């Protein structure tokens, strides 16, 4: 039987995800801290909740997509938070990218009230949220993933059950390590090509289909050559995810030197006021070191 879905957090990602739920015929109750952002969803057919607690009282499944660990914590534990509204059988599905350790702690608080948790961070950007083509890495018990899956299918095409609660957030960190270290390789490679006097577009064409090819090279490479720094994913949000990666790696005692280096380079760019540029602007940190400008 179809269940009512609560959706908390109507930002760049959440607004597209919630809209897909509504458009696929689900009963949806939304809540957003800045209330004005609920208007478009209500016009599309969703109901507006009064608070996170109200959403949790009205819907047995509550999806969350807010910024950072402290924000998920606030949505759950503050006055009128989700924890005040849940009951036995409630299911929380957290689509935010947050700390794996905090995820386990918050899931235990929910479990004490008879509820269950699925951590289901997403990949695929704002375009994926709007088109309903996100990749979702889900952690939780089999029966909870099975219960959430038909609703996640409203906005996700690849939904992978990767392990118990917290595993979804850890796989998202794996994803982010791959993204930024690849981004560093693409930046170094284009800088070398520029300094060598090569034709950058011909160089890209020559290498992108071979063993060195990647999504980052094929999609962000041309943008870097054009010096188009509009974000698919901002440096500020990328940096939040790298902080999560470094903290999680520290907790398990594993060195991730490439990720640590990229974190420091993004920090330098943030200090220059470039935090709202796309993560491919990483190359600007190398340009500062070398005096060479890609695509200049
Ligand atoms: P966003 O556009 O900045 O939206 C953030 C949302 O969180 C807003 O609805 C905001 O409410 C809400 N929020 C933040 N702090 C809150 C708090 N303390 N209490 C209640 N609500 C709070 O961010 P986004 O791009 O949608 O990202 C959301 C999550 O998805 C993040 O964890 C991000 O890392 C992840 N993600 C993003 C992308 C991407 O390409 N953008 C891709 C994959 C994953 P207000 O409207 O009131 O500010």
Boltz pocket constraint, residues with backbone or C-beta under 6 A from the ligand:
constraints:
  - pocket:
      binder: B
      contacts: [[A, 9], [A, 10], [A, 11], [A, 12], [A, 13], [A, 14], [A, 32], [A, 33], [A, 34], [A, 35], [A, 37], [A, 65], [A, 66], [A, 67], [A, 68], [A, 70], [A, 71], [A, 72], [A, 74], [A, 75], [A, 95], [A, 96], [A, 97], [A, 98], [A, 122], [A, 123], [A, 124], [A, 125], [A, 126], [A, 232], [A, 233], [A, 237]]
      max_distance: 6.0
